[in-house]
Amino acid sequence: MKHGWTVRLGRQAEQDYVEILQWTAKTFGERQASTYAETMSRAIEALEDGPDVLGVRARDDIQPGIRTFHVARHGFAGRHFVVFRVAGSHINVLRLLHDSMDLPRHLPAADDHLP
């Protein structure tokens, strides 16, 4: 059921997506990269139901208004977080970051906006 939420990927999130899949293909092969692309896409698409879907975590400790959503969903493994901020009826995906990364170090300033 659609609730009027629009999910937008910022330039850096789009670049993260491409780089993650390139690394996955090089390391684990094209088949695994394809599977992981679907896993990440499903996580991003789940946000179309809103910023409070099961598994979303408010991360004001990182930056005010930041939320994270782990890509591992419904039996699909994943080591990345969708990092986003809500703006009106939009969910702005800022980054796709590996769960071992120092998240605050890789986020834009709080007053940065999507291009």
FENTAJO-V651409 format. One record per residue. N is the residue number from 0. PHI is phi in degrees with one decimal (none if undefined). D_FIRST is the distance of its C-alpha to the first C-alpha in Angstrom with 2 decimals. Layout:
BEGIN
[[N	PHI	D_FIRST] [N	PHI	D_FIRST]]
END
This chain:
BEGIN
[[0	none	0.00] [1	-82.3	3.81] [2	-113.6	6.45] [3	85.0	9.39] [4	-87.1	10.76] [5	-111.7	13.19] [6	-100.5	14.82] [7	-122.1	18.47] [8	-94.8	21.12] [9	-73.3	24.56] [10	-55.5	27.65] [11	-67.2	28.65] [12	-64.7	25.32] [13	-62.9	25.61] [14	-65.3	29.20] [15	-57.1	28.34] [16	-57.3	25.96] [17	-62.8	28.78] [18	-65.1	31.41] [19	-61.6	29.58] [20	-70.3	29.17] [21	-63.6	32.77] [22	-64.1	34.09] [23	-62.8	32.15] [24	-63.3	33.50] [25	-65.9	36.99] [26	-86.0	36.98] [27	-120.2	35.09] [28	103.1	34.91] [29	-62.9	32.61] [30	-62.5	30.79] [31	-67.3	29.84] [32	-61.7	28.86] [33	-64.0	26.47] [34	-61.9	24.94] [35	-70.7	24.68] [36	-59.6	23.15] [37	-66.3	20.26] [38	-60.8	20.11] [39	-66.1	20.07] [40	-62.1	17.54] [41	-62.0	15.04] [42	-64.1	15.75] [43	-64.8	15.38] [44	-64.5	12.06] [45	-59.9	10.78] [46	-69.6	11.75] [47	-63.5	9.13] [48	-84.6	7.25] [49	118.1	10.59] [50	-78.2	14.20] [51	-113.9	14.28] [52	-63.3	12.49] [53	-54.4	14.99] [54	106.4	18.01] [55	-73.6	18.14] [56	-126.8	21.63] [57	-68.5	23.16] [58	-126.9	26.34] [59	-62.2	28.39] [60	-66.7	31.36] [61	-86.6	30.98] [62	-168.6	30.24] [63	-55.2	28.72] [64	85.4	24.97] [65	-79.7	24.61] [66	-132.1	21.93] [67	-126.8	21.87] [68	-145.3	19.52] [69	-72.1	21.32] [70	-73.9	20.38] [71	-65.8	21.32] [72	-142.5	18.22] [73	45.9	18.03] [74	84.7	21.67] [75	-94.2	21.93] [76	-78.3	24.78] [77	-171.5	25.05] [78	-117.6	27.37] [79	-117.4	25.61] [80	-109.5	23.68] [81	-87.9	21.22] [82	-107.6	22.91] [83	-145.1	21.14] [84	-136.5	21.47] [85	-95.1	19.21] [86	-138.9	20.48] [87	65.7	18.87] [88	-99.3	15.28] [89	-111.1	16.34] [90	-110.4	16.56] [91	-97.8	19.93] [92	-80.3	20.73] [93	-89.0	24.48] [94	-150.8	25.59] [95	-121.4	24.99] [96	-120.9	27.82] [97	-65.7	29.46] [98	-67.3	29.47] [99	-91.2	33.29] [100	-81.1	33.47] [101	-79.4	34.51] [102	-56.1	31.25] [103	-58.1	32.92] [104	-66.1	35.43] [105	-106.9	32.90] [106	-103.5	30.81] [107	-69.4	31.59] [108	-58.3	33.18] [109	-57.5	31.02] [110	-94.4	31.79] [111	-72.2	30.91] [112	-120.3	28.07] [113	-66.1	26.16] [114	-68.4	28.38]]
END
